[in-house]
Amino acid sequence: MKFCMKCGAFYEEKDGGGCPRCAENERLHAAAEAAEIDHGMDPEAARRARRRAWLELCIGVPAFIGVIYLVIYLIRALRGG
């Protein structure tokens, strides 16, 4: 077994490659950089996007909680409790 000095993981050197954990981390970081939000938005579009995100959050979370309460109420009503 080999020891990676970068991340501290032990690994088997199968194909002569490097640490698979470091390779996976590099792949994930590259994917995250590629999927970054476009910061080149004009201020009006950024304001609309922020507002829409807040509206979705402020409406979605209470709606989700309401659905959970409705399911619990229906289960109790069907049980006769």
N, CA, C and O atoms as a CHARMM CRD file, in Angstrom:
* protein
*
  324
    1    1 MET  N      0.84300  -1.17700   0.00000 PROA 1      0.00000
    2    1 MET  CA     0.00000   0.00000   0.00000 PROA 1      0.00000
    3    1 MET  C      0.88900   1.24000   0.00000 PROA 1      0.00000
    4    1 MET  O      1.96400   1.28000   0.59800 PROA 1      0.00000
    5    2 LYS  N      0.38900   2.22800  -0.69000 PROA 2      0.00000
    6    2 LYS  CA     1.11700   3.49800  -0.73000 PROA 2      0.00000
    7    2 LYS  C      0.36200   4.51800   0.11200 PROA 2      0.00000
    8    2 LYS  O     -0.83600   4.38200   0.35900 PROA 2      0.00000
    9    3 PHE  N      1.07800   5.52600   0.54100 PROA 3      0.00000
   10    3 PHE  CA     0.51200   6.59900   1.35700 PROA 3      0.00000
   11    3 PHE  C      0.60200   7.89000   0.56300 PROA 3      0.00000
   12    3 PHE  O      1.67700   8.25600   0.08800 PROA 3      0.00000
   13    4 CYS  N     -0.52900   8.58800   0.41700 PROA 4      0.00000
   14    4 CYS  CA    -0.55500   9.86600  -0.30400 PROA 4      0.00000
   15    4 CYS  C     -0.13700  10.97900   0.65200 PROA 4      0.00000
   16    4 CYS  O     -0.75600  11.18100   1.69600 PROA 4      0.00000
   17    5 MET  N      0.90100  11.68500   0.28700 PROA 5      0.00000
   18    5 MET  CA     1.39400  12.77300   1.13400 PROA 5      0.00000
   19    5 MET  C      0.46900  13.99300   1.06600 PROA 5      0.00000
   20    5 MET  O      0.50300  14.84600   1.95400 PROA 5      0.00000
   21    6 LYS  N     -0.35100  14.07700   0.02600 PROA 6      0.00000
   22    6 LYS  CA    -1.21900  15.23500  -0.16200 PROA 6      0.00000
   23    6 LYS  C     -2.47700  15.15200   0.70300 PROA 6      0.00000
   24    6 LYS  O     -2.83400  16.11200   1.38500 PROA 6      0.00000
   25    7 CYS  N     -3.15700  13.97700   0.66700 PROA 7      0.00000
   26    7 CYS  CA    -4.42900  13.86800   1.39500 PROA 7      0.00000
   27    7 CYS  C     -4.37000  12.90000   2.57100 PROA 7      0.00000
   28    7 CYS  O     -5.28800  12.86900   3.39100 PROA 7      0.00000
   29    8 GLY  N     -3.31200  12.11700   2.66400 PROA 8      0.00000
   30    8 GLY  CA    -3.16100  11.21300   3.79900 PROA 8      0.00000
   31    8 GLY  C     -3.87600   9.88600   3.64600 PROA 8      0.00000
   32    8 GLY  O     -4.06300   9.17400   4.63200 PROA 8      0.00000
   33    9 ALA  N     -4.28300   9.53300   2.42900 PROA 9      0.00000
   34    9 ALA  CA    -5.00900   8.28700   2.20800 PROA 9      0.00000
   35    9 ALA  C     -4.04100   7.16400   1.83700 PROA 9      0.00000
   36    9 ALA  O     -3.00200   7.39900   1.22000 PROA 9      0.00000
   37   10 PHE  N     -4.39900   5.95600   2.22100 PROA 10     0.00000
   38   10 PHE  CA    -3.67400   4.77500   1.78800 PROA 10     0.00000
   39   10 PHE  C     -4.37700   4.24200   0.54700 PROA 10     0.00000
   40   10 PHE  O     -5.60600   4.24100   0.48300 PROA 10     0.00000
   41   11 TYR  N     -3.61000   3.79100  -0.43400 PROA 11     0.00000
   42   11 TYR  CA    -4.20800   3.26000  -1.65200 PROA 11     0.00000
   43   11 TYR  C     -3.28500   2.23100  -2.27100 PROA 11     0.00000
   44   11 TYR  O     -2.08000   2.21200  -2.02000 PROA 11     0.00000
   45   12 GLU  N     -3.88200   1.37200  -3.08900 PROA 12     0.00000
   46   12 GLU  CA    -3.12600   0.36100  -3.82100 PROA 12     0.00000
   47   12 GLU  C     -2.76700   0.94100  -5.17300 PROA 12     0.00000
   48   12 GLU  O     -3.62300   1.49000  -5.86600 PROA 12     0.00000
   49   13 GLU  N     -1.52700   0.82400  -5.54400 PROA 13     0.00000
   50   13 GLU  CA    -1.09500   1.33300  -6.83700 PROA 13     0.00000
   51   13 GLU  C     -1.29500   0.22300  -7.85700 PROA 13     0.00000
   52   13 GLU  O     -0.48700  -0.70100  -7.94600 PROA 13     0.00000
   53   14 LYS  N     -2.38100   0.31800  -8.62900 PROA 14     0.00000
   54   14 LYS  CA    -2.73400  -0.73400  -9.57800 PROA 14     0.00000
   55   14 LYS  C     -2.15300  -0.45500 -10.96200 PROA 14     0.00000
   56   14 LYS  O     -1.39600  -1.26600 -11.49400 PROA 14     0.00000
   57   15 ASP  N     -2.50100   0.67000 -11.53400 PROA 15     0.00000
   58   15 ASP  CA    -2.09000   0.98400 -12.89100 PROA 15     0.00000
   59   15 ASP  C     -0.94700   1.98700 -12.93400 PROA 15     0.00000
   60   15 ASP  O     -0.70100   2.60700 -13.96900 PROA 15     0.00000
   61   16 GLY  N     -0.27200   2.14600 -11.85100 PROA 16     0.00000
   62   16 GLY  CA     0.83000   3.08300 -11.82000 PROA 16     0.00000
   63   16 GLY  C      0.37200   4.52000 -11.69700 PROA 16     0.00000
   64   16 GLY  O      1.18100   5.44300 -11.79300 PROA 16     0.00000
   65   17 GLY  N     -0.91900   4.71900 -11.48500 PROA 17     0.00000
   66   17 GLY  CA    -1.45300   6.07300 -11.35700 PROA 17     0.00000
   67   17 GLY  C     -1.24400   6.61100  -9.96000 PROA 17     0.00000
   68   17 GLY  O     -0.66000   5.94500  -9.10600 PROA 17     0.00000
   69   18 GLY  N     -1.71400   7.79600  -9.73600 PROA 18     0.00000
   70   18 GLY  CA    -1.58300   8.42400  -8.43600 PROA 18     0.00000
   71   18 GLY  C     -2.71700   8.04300  -7.51300 PROA 18     0.00000
   72   18 GLY  O     -3.40400   7.04200  -7.71700 PROA 18     0.00000
   73   19 CYS  N     -2.89300   8.83900  -6.52300 PROA 19     0.00000
   74   19 CYS  CA    -3.90500   8.62000  -5.49600 PROA 19     0.00000
   75   19 CYS  C     -5.31200   8.77900  -6.09800 PROA 19     0.00000
   76   19 CYS  O     -5.61200   9.82200  -6.67900 PROA 19     0.00000
   77   20 PRO  N     -6.17100   7.76700  -5.97000 PROA 20     0.00000
   78   20 PRO  CA    -7.52500   7.89000  -6.53400 PROA 20     0.00000
   79   20 PRO  C     -8.37200   8.92100  -5.78400 PROA 20     0.00000
   80   20 PRO  O     -9.26300   9.53500  -6.37100 PROA 20     0.00000
   81   21 ARG  N     -8.10000   9.11100  -4.49800 PROA 21     0.00000
   82   21 ARG  CA    -8.86600  10.09500  -3.71800 PROA 21     0.00000
   83   21 ARG  C     -8.55600  11.51300  -4.19500 PROA 21     0.00000
   84   21 ARG  O     -9.46800  12.32700  -4.34400 PROA 21     0.00000
   85   22 CYS  N     -7.29000  11.81300  -4.43300 PROA 22     0.00000
   86   22 CYS  CA    -6.90700  13.13700  -4.93500 PROA 22     0.00000
   87   22 CYS  C     -7.44400  13.35500  -6.34300 PROA 22     0.00000
   88   22 CYS  O     -7.88000  14.45600  -6.68100 PROA 22     0.00000
   89   23 ALA  N     -7.41400  12.30500  -7.16800 PROA 23     0.00000
   90   23 ALA  CA    -7.93200  12.41300  -8.53200 PROA 23     0.00000
   91   23 ALA  C     -9.42500  12.71500  -8.50300 PROA 23     0.00000
   92   23 ALA  O     -9.90800  13.52300  -9.29600 PROA 23     0.00000
   93   24 GLU  N    -10.15900  12.07600  -7.59900 PROA 24     0.00000
   94   24 GLU  CA   -11.60200  12.32100  -7.47600 PROA 24     0.00000
   95   24 GLU  C    -11.86800  13.74200  -6.99100 PROA 24     0.00000
   96   24 GLU  O    -12.77600  14.40500  -7.49200 PROA 24     0.00000
   97   25 ASN  N    -11.08400  14.21700  -6.02100 PROA 25     0.00000
   98   25 ASN  CA   -11.24100  15.58900  -5.52800 PROA 25     0.00000
   99   25 ASN  C    -10.98300  16.59700  -6.64100 PROA 25     0.00000
  100   25 ASN  O    -11.71800  17.57600  -6.77600 PROA 25     0.00000
  101   26 GLU  N     -9.94100  16.36200  -7.44100 PROA 26     0.00000
  102   26 GLU  CA    -9.64500  17.26300  -8.54800 PROA 26     0.00000
  103   26 GLU  C    -10.77200  17.26400  -9.57200 PROA 26     0.00000
  104   26 GLU  O    -11.11400  18.31000 -10.12400 PROA 26     0.00000
  105   27 ARG  N    -11.35500  16.07700  -9.83000 PROA 27     0.00000
  106   27 ARG  CA   -12.46400  15.98300 -10.78500 PROA 27     0.00000
  107   27 ARG  C    -13.68000  16.74600 -10.26100 PROA 27     0.00000
  108   27 ARG  O    -14.34600  17.44300 -11.02600 PROA 27     0.00000
  109   28 LEU  N    -13.97600  16.62300  -8.96300 PROA 28     0.00000
  110   28 LEU  CA   -15.11800  17.32500  -8.38000 PROA 28     0.00000
  111   28 LEU  C    -14.91100  18.84000  -8.40000 PROA 28     0.00000
  112   28 LEU  O    -15.84600  19.59100  -8.68000 PROA 28     0.00000
  113   29 HSD  N    -13.69100  19.29000  -8.10400 PROA 29     0.00000
  114   29 HSD  CA   -13.40900  20.73100  -8.14000 PROA 29     0.00000
  115   29 HSD  C    -13.52000  21.27800  -9.55300 PROA 29     0.00000
  116   29 HSD  O    -14.01800  22.38600  -9.74900 PROA 29     0.00000
  117   30 ALA  N    -13.06500  20.51700 -10.53500 PROA 30     0.00000
  118   30 ALA  CA   -13.16800  20.95500 -11.92600 PROA 30     0.00000
  119   30 ALA  C    -14.63200  21.04900 -12.35400 PROA 30     0.00000
  120   30 ALA  O    -15.01100  21.97000 -13.07800 PROA 30     0.00000
  121   31 ALA  N    -15.45200  20.09900 -11.90900 PROA 31     0.00000
  122   31 ALA  CA   -16.87300  20.13100 -12.24300 PROA 31     0.00000
  123   31 ALA  C    -17.56000  21.31100 -11.55900 PROA 31     0.00000
  124   31 ALA  O    -18.43300  21.94700 -12.14900 PROA 31     0.00000
  125   32 ALA  N    -17.17000  21.60300 -10.32400 PROA 32     0.00000
  126   32 ALA  CA   -17.77600  22.73100  -9.60300 PROA 32     0.00000
  127   32 ALA  C    -17.40900  24.05800 -10.26200 PROA 32     0.00000
  128   32 ALA  O    -18.24300  24.95900 -10.35100 PROA 32     0.00000
  129   33 GLU  N    -16.17600  24.18100 -10.71800 PROA 33     0.00000
  130   33 GLU  CA   -15.76600  25.41100 -11.39400 PROA 33     0.00000
  131   33 GLU  C    -16.50600  25.58400 -12.70600 PROA 33     0.00000
  132   33 GLU  O    -16.83600  26.70600 -13.09000 PROA 33     0.00000
  133   34 ALA  N    -16.77100  24.48100 -13.40100 PROA 34     0.00000
  134   34 ALA  CA   -17.47900  24.55800 -14.67000 PROA 34     0.00000
  135   34 ALA  C    -18.94500  24.93200 -14.45700 PROA 34     0.00000
  136   34 ALA  O    -19.55900  25.54500 -15.33000 PROA 34     0.00000
  137   35 ALA  N    -19.50900  24.56800 -13.30600 PROA 35     0.00000
  138   35 ALA  CA   -20.92100  24.81400 -13.03800 PROA 35     0.00000
  139   35 ALA  C    -21.16100  26.08500 -12.23700 PROA 35     0.00000
  140   35 ALA  O    -22.27100  26.29800 -11.75000 PROA 35     0.00000
  141   36 GLU  N    -20.16600  26.92000 -12.08900 PROA 36     0.00000
  142   36 GLU  CA   -20.32200  28.14400 -11.30400 PROA 36     0.00000
  143   36 GLU  C    -21.37600  29.05400 -11.91100 PROA 36     0.00000
  144   36 GLU  O    -21.62800  29.03100 -13.11600 PROA 36     0.00000
  145   37 ILE  N    -21.97600  29.84000 -11.06100 PROA 37     0.00000
  146   37 ILE  CA   -22.98300  30.80900 -11.48400 PROA 37     0.00000
  147   37 ILE  C    -22.30400  31.90200 -12.29100 PROA 37     0.00000
  148   37 ILE  O    -21.19100  32.32700 -11.98000 PROA 37     0.00000
  149   38 ASP  N    -22.97800  32.33700 -13.30800 PROA 38     0.00000
  150   38 ASP  CA   -22.44200  33.40000 -14.14000 PROA 38     0.00000
  151   38 ASP  C    -22.52600  34.70900 -13.36700 PROA 38     0.00000
  152   38 ASP  O    -23.61500  35.24300 -13.15700 PROA 38     0.00000
  153   39 HSD  N    -21.38600  35.21900 -12.94800 PROA 39     0.00000
  154   39 HSD  CA   -21.35200  36.46400 -12.19300 PROA 39     0.00000
  155   39 HSD  C    -21.36000  37.67100 -13.11500 PROA 39     0.00000
  156   39 HSD  O    -21.30400  38.80800 -12.64600 PROA 39     0.00000
  157   40 GLY  N    -21.43000  37.44000 -14.41300 PROA 40     0.00000
  158   40 GLY  CA   -21.44900  38.52700 -15.36300 PROA 40     0.00000
  159   40 GLY  C    -22.86600  39.01900 -15.65000 PROA 40     0.00000
  160   40 GLY  O    -23.08900  39.71200 -16.64300 PROA 40     0.00000
  161   41 MET  N    -23.82600  38.66900 -14.79300 PROA 41     0.00000
  162   41 MET  CA   -25.21200  39.11900 -14.97700 PROA 41     0.00000
  163   41 MET  C    -25.29600  40.62000 -14.80300 PROA 41     0.00000
  164   41 MET  O    -24.55300  41.22700 -14.03100 PROA 41     0.00000
  165   42 ASP  N    -26.22100  41.19700 -15.54200 PROA 42     0.00000
  166   42 ASP  CA   -26.44700  42.61000 -15.29700 PROA 42     0.00000
  167   42 ASP  C    -27.19600  42.75100 -13.96800 PROA 42     0.00000
  168   42 ASP  O    -27.85600  41.80500 -13.53900 PROA 42     0.00000
  169   43 PRO  N    -27.10900  43.89900 -13.31700 PROA 43     0.00000
  170   43 PRO  CA   -27.69300  44.04900 -11.97900 PROA 43     0.00000
  171   43 PRO  C    -29.19500  43.77400 -11.92200 PROA 43     0.00000
  172   43 PRO  O    -29.68700  43.24600 -10.92500 PROA 43     0.00000
  173   44 GLU  N    -29.91400  44.12000 -12.96200 PROA 44     0.00000
  174   44 GLU  CA   -31.36500  43.89500 -12.96600 PROA 44     0.00000
  175   44 GLU  C    -31.68300  42.39700 -12.99600 PROA 44     0.00000
  176   44 GLU  O    -32.57200  41.93700 -12.27800 PROA 44     0.00000
  177   45 ALA  N    -30.96800  41.64600 -13.81300 PROA 45     0.00000
  178   45 ALA  CA   -31.19200  40.20200 -13.88800 PROA 45     0.00000
  179   45 ALA  C    -30.79800  39.52900 -12.57600 PROA 45     0.00000
  180   45 ALA  O    -31.47400  38.60100 -12.13200 PROA 45     0.00000
  181   46 ALA  N    -29.73200  39.97900 -11.96000 PROA 46     0.00000
  182   46 ALA  CA   -29.31400  39.42700 -10.66900 PROA 46     0.00000
  183   46 ALA  C    -30.35800  39.71500  -9.59700 PROA 46     0.00000
  184   46 ALA  O    -30.64700  38.85700  -8.76200 PROA 46     0.00000
  185   47 ARG  N    -30.92300  40.91900  -9.61700 PROA 47     0.00000
  186   47 ARG  CA   -31.95700  41.27000  -8.64100 PROA 47     0.00000
  187   47 ARG  C    -33.19200  40.39700  -8.81800 PROA 47     0.00000
  188   47 ARG  O    -33.77700  39.93100  -7.84000 PROA 47     0.00000
  189   48 ARG  N    -33.59100  40.17400 -10.08200 PROA 48     0.00000
  190   48 ARG  CA   -34.75400  39.32000 -10.34900 PROA 48     0.00000
  191   48 ARG  C    -34.49100  37.88000  -9.92000 PROA 48     0.00000
  192   48 ARG  O    -35.37500  37.22400  -9.36900 PROA 48     0.00000
  193   49 ALA  N    -33.28000  37.38600 -10.17000 PROA 49     0.00000
  194   49 ALA  CA   -32.94500  36.01500  -9.78800 PROA 49     0.00000
  195   49 ALA  C    -32.95700  35.86200  -8.27400 PROA 49     0.00000
  196   49 ALA  O    -33.45100  34.86000  -7.75500 PROA 49     0.00000
  197   50 ARG  N    -32.41700  36.84800  -7.56000 PROA 50     0.00000
  198   50 ARG  CA   -32.43000  36.81000  -6.09100 PROA 50     0.00000
  199   50 ARG  C    -33.85900  36.84100  -5.56700 PROA 50     0.00000
  200   50 ARG  O    -34.21500  36.09200  -4.65800 PROA 50     0.00000
  201   51 ARG  N    -34.66900  37.71400  -6.15100 PROA 51     0.00000
  202   51 ARG  CA   -36.05700  37.83400  -5.69700 PROA 51     0.00000
  203   51 ARG  C    -36.82500  36.54000  -5.94000 PROA 51     0.00000
  204   51 ARG  O    -37.59700  36.09900  -5.08900 PROA 51     0.00000
  205   52 ARG  N    -36.61100  35.93900  -7.09700 PROA 52     0.00000
  206   52 ARG  CA   -37.30200  34.69000  -7.40900 PROA 52     0.00000
  207   52 ARG  C    -36.86900  33.57800  -6.45300 PROA 52     0.00000
  208   52 ARG  O    -37.69900  32.78600  -6.00700 PROA 52     0.00000
  209   53 ALA  N    -35.58200  33.51600  -6.14100 PROA 53     0.00000
  210   53 ALA  CA   -35.08800  32.49600  -5.21700 PROA 53     0.00000
  211   53 ALA  C    -35.72500  32.66700  -3.83300 PROA 53     0.00000
  212   53 ALA  O    -36.12000  31.68300  -3.20800 PROA 53     0.00000
  213   54 TRP  N    -35.82500  33.90500  -3.35800 PROA 54     0.00000
  214   54 TRP  CA   -36.45300  34.14700  -2.06000 PROA 54     0.00000
  215   54 TRP  C    -37.93600  33.81000  -2.07600 PROA 54     0.00000
  216   54 TRP  O    -38.45000  33.25100  -1.10700 PROA 54     0.00000
  217   55 LEU  N    -38.62800  34.13900  -3.15300 PROA 55     0.00000
  218   55 LEU  CA   -40.04900  33.79500  -3.24800 PROA 55     0.00000
  219   55 LEU  C    -40.24100  32.28400  -3.23200 PROA 55     0.00000
  220   55 LEU  O    -41.13000  31.77600  -2.54900 PROA 55     0.00000
  221   56 GLU  N    -39.40800  31.56400  -3.98600 PROA 56     0.00000
  222   56 GLU  CA   -39.51100  30.10700  -3.99200 PROA 56     0.00000
  223   56 GLU  C    -39.26900  29.54600  -2.59900 PROA 56     0.00000
  224   56 GLU  O    -39.95000  28.61100  -2.17700 PROA 56     0.00000
  225   57 LEU  N    -38.31100  30.10700  -1.88800 PROA 57     0.00000
  226   57 LEU  CA   -38.00800  29.64800  -0.54200 PROA 57     0.00000
  227   57 LEU  C    -39.14900  29.96700   0.42000 PROA 57     0.00000
  228   57 LEU  O    -39.56100  29.10800   1.20000 PROA 57     0.00000
  229   58 CYS  N    -39.65400  31.18500   0.36900 PROA 58     0.00000
  230   58 CYS  CA   -40.69800  31.61900   1.31300 PROA 58     0.00000
  231   58 CYS  C    -42.04100  30.95600   1.04700 PROA 58     0.00000
  232   58 CYS  O    -42.86300  30.84900   1.95800 PROA 58     0.00000
  233   59 ILE  N    -42.27800  30.51700  -0.16100 PROA 59     0.00000
  234   59 ILE  CA   -43.52500  29.82100  -0.47700 PROA 59     0.00000
  235   59 ILE  C    -43.33900  28.31600  -0.38200 PROA 59     0.00000
  236   59 ILE  O    -44.23200  27.61200   0.08900 PROA 59     0.00000
  237   60 GLY  N    -42.20700  27.82000  -0.81700 PROA 60     0.00000
  238   60 GLY  CA   -41.98200  26.38500  -0.87600 PROA 60     0.00000
  239   60 GLY  C    -41.86400  25.71400   0.48000 PROA 60     0.00000
  240   60 GLY  O    -42.43900  24.64600   0.69100 PROA 60     0.00000
  241   61 VAL  N    -41.13800  26.31400   1.39300 PROA 61     0.00000
  242   61 VAL  CA   -40.93600  25.68700   2.70900 PROA 61     0.00000
  243   61 VAL  C    -42.25700  25.59100   3.47900 PROA 61     0.00000
  244   61 VAL  O    -42.57200  24.51100   3.97800 PROA 61     0.00000
  245   62 PRO  N    -43.04600  26.67000   3.60100 PROA 62     0.00000
  246   62 PRO  CA   -44.33100  26.52200   4.29700 PROA 62     0.00000
  247   62 PRO  C    -45.28300  25.55200   3.58800 PROA 62     0.00000
  248   62 PRO  O    -46.03900  24.83700   4.24500 PROA 62     0.00000
  249   63 ALA  N    -45.24900  25.52600   2.25700 PROA 63     0.00000
  250   63 ALA  CA   -46.09500  24.58000   1.52600 PROA 63     0.00000
  251   63 ALA  C    -45.68800  23.13900   1.83700 PROA 63     0.00000
  252   63 ALA  O    -46.54900  22.27800   2.02100 PROA 63     0.00000
  253   64 PHE  N    -44.40200  22.87800   1.89600 PROA 64     0.00000
  254   64 PHE  CA   -43.91000  21.54300   2.22100 PROA 64     0.00000
  255   64 PHE  C    -44.34700  21.14400   3.62800 PROA 64     0.00000
  256   64 PHE  O    -44.79800  20.01900   3.84100 PROA 64     0.00000
  257   65 ILE  N    -44.21700  22.05200   4.58200 PROA 65     0.00000
  258   65 ILE  CA   -44.63400  21.76500   5.95500 PROA 65     0.00000
  259   65 ILE  C    -46.13900  21.52400   6.00300 PROA 65     0.00000
  260   65 ILE  O    -46.60200  20.64100   6.72500 PROA 65     0.00000
  261   66 GLY  N    -46.90000  22.29700   5.24500 PROA 66     0.00000
  262   66 GLY  CA   -48.34700  22.10000   5.19200 PROA 66     0.00000
  263   66 GLY  C    -48.72400  20.73800   4.64000 PROA 66     0.00000
  264   66 GLY  O    -49.66300  20.10900   5.12900 PROA 66     0.00000
  265   67 VAL  N    -48.01600  20.28200   3.64500 PROA 67     0.00000
  266   67 VAL  CA   -48.28800  18.95700   3.07300 PROA 67     0.00000
  267   67 VAL  C    -47.99400  17.87500   4.10600 PROA 67     0.00000
  268   67 VAL  O    -48.74100  16.90300   4.21200 PROA 67     0.00000
  269   68 ILE  N    -46.93400  18.03000   4.85400 PROA 68     0.00000
  270   68 ILE  CA   -46.61000  17.04600   5.89000 PROA 68     0.00000
  271   68 ILE  C    -47.71600  17.00300   6.94200 PROA 68     0.00000
  272   68 ILE  O    -48.13900  15.92000   7.34500 PROA 68     0.00000
  273   69 TYR  N    -48.18900  18.16600   7.39100 PROA 69     0.00000
  274   69 TYR  CA   -49.28800  18.20700   8.36100 PROA 69     0.00000
  275   69 TYR  C    -50.55800  17.59700   7.78500 PROA 69     0.00000
  276   69 TYR  O    -51.29300  16.91500   8.50000 PROA 69     0.00000
  277   70 LEU  N    -50.82600  17.82900   6.51300 PROA 70     0.00000
  278   70 LEU  CA   -52.00500  17.25800   5.87000 PROA 70     0.00000
  279   70 LEU  C    -51.92400  15.73600   5.84200 PROA 70     0.00000
  280   70 LEU  O    -52.91400  15.05800   6.11400 PROA 70     0.00000
  281   71 VAL  N    -50.77100  15.20300   5.52000 PROA 71     0.00000
  282   71 VAL  CA   -50.59900  13.74900   5.49800 PROA 71     0.00000
  283   71 VAL  C    -50.79500  13.17900   6.89400 PROA 71     0.00000
  284   71 VAL  O    -51.46300  12.15700   7.05100 PROA 71     0.00000
  285   72 ILE  N    -50.23100  13.81300   7.90200 PROA 72     0.00000
  286   72 ILE  CA   -50.39700  13.33100   9.27600 PROA 72     0.00000
  287   72 ILE  C    -51.87200  13.38600   9.67200 PROA 72     0.00000
  288   72 ILE  O    -52.37900  12.45100  10.29200 PROA 72     0.00000
  289   73 TYR  N    -52.56100  14.46600   9.32000 PROA 73     0.00000
  290   73 TYR  CA   -53.98600  14.59700   9.64100 PROA 73     0.00000
  291   73 TYR  C    -54.79900  13.49800   8.96800 PROA 73     0.00000
  292   73 TYR  O    -55.68100  12.90700   9.59100 PROA 73     0.00000
  293   74 LEU  N    -54.50500  13.22100   7.69300 PROA 74     0.00000
  294   74 LEU  CA   -55.25000  12.18800   6.96900 PROA 74     0.00000
  295   74 LEU  C    -54.98600  10.80300   7.54300 PROA 74     0.00000
  296   74 LEU  O    -55.89700   9.97800   7.60400 PROA 74     0.00000
  297   75 ILE  N    -53.77200  10.53900   7.95800 PROA 75     0.00000
  298   75 ILE  CA   -53.45800   9.23500   8.56300 PROA 75     0.00000
  299   75 ILE  C    -54.22800   9.08800   9.86400 PROA 75     0.00000
  300   75 ILE  O    -54.79500   8.02600  10.12000 PROA 75     0.00000
  301   76 ARG  N    -54.26300  10.12100  10.69100 PROA 76     0.00000
  302   76 ARG  CA   -55.01100  10.06100  11.95400 PROA 76     0.00000
  303   76 ARG  C    -56.50000   9.92100  11.68800 PROA 76     0.00000
  304   76 ARG  O    -57.17800   9.17500  12.39400 PROA 76     0.00000
  305   77 ALA  N    -57.02400  10.61700  10.69100 PROA 77     0.00000
  306   77 ALA  CA   -58.44600  10.54500  10.38400 PROA 77     0.00000
  307   77 ALA  C    -58.83000   9.15800   9.88700 PROA 77     0.00000
  308   77 ALA  O    -59.90700   8.66300  10.22100 PROA 77     0.00000
  309   78 LEU  N    -57.96900   8.52100   9.09500 PROA 78     0.00000
  310   78 LEU  CA   -58.28000   7.18600   8.59600 PROA 78     0.00000
  311   78 LEU  C    -58.18800   6.12400   9.68300 PROA 78     0.00000
  312   78 LEU  O    -58.88900   5.11400   9.61700 PROA 78     0.00000
  313   79 ARG  N    -57.34300   6.33400  10.67200 PROA 79     0.00000
  314   79 ARG  CA   -57.21700   5.40800  11.78700 PROA 79     0.00000
  315   79 ARG  C    -58.37400   5.55900  12.76500 PROA 79     0.00000
  316   79 ARG  O    -58.64200   4.65400  13.55600 PROA 79     0.00000
  317   80 GLY  N    -59.05700   6.68900  12.71600 PROA 80     0.00000
  318   80 GLY  CA   -60.17000   6.92400  13.61800 PROA 80     0.00000
  319   80 GLY  C    -59.74900   7.54800  14.92400 PROA 80     0.00000
  320   80 GLY  O    -60.45100   7.44900  15.93100 PROA 80     0.00000
  321   81 GLY  N    -58.57800   8.20400  14.90300 PROA 81     0.00000
  322   81 GLY  CA   -58.02400   8.76800  16.12500 PROA 81     0.00000
  323   81 GLY  C    -58.26500  10.19100  16.22000 PROA 81     0.00000
  324   81 GLY  O    -57.86000  10.82200  17.19600 PROA 81     0.00000
